[in-house]
Amino acid sequence: MSLAWVTNQPGSSNTQMQAPPRASSGSSKVIQVFFYLQTLDFLTTLIGLKLGIAEASPFIRSLLHYGPGIAVAASKIAAVLLAVACIKLNRARLLRYVNYWFAGVVVWNLLNILIT
């Protein structure tokens, strides 16, 4: 079944069917996966830090004196800002490669949590 918008043109008795405007499903799924992976990385990093696992990222390590939550949140804000820049610069395809990286980071975090 297909959904369409019905519009009436002024001065015309014809009713025309138009497809609703939307983003391409491929890029919206990549963006959705990006946000899921950022959430998983945030949570697994905080769990790892709580268990005493050392942080590998120099950026987060330098911010840890403000507290683990603030340090990890700052890195996630930076990641989202970079993702927005990719989208605005028509480089949304780059997010697919970033997603592979963060999927690896989440797996790394989970393995470290399981080993501890």
Secondary structure, 3 states (H helix, E strand, C coil): CCCCEEEECCCCCCEEEECCCCCCHHHHHHHHHHHHHHHHHHHHHHHHHHCCCCCCCHHHHHHHHHCHHHHHHHHHHHHHHHHHHHHHCCCCCHHHHHHHHHHHHHHHHHHHHHHC
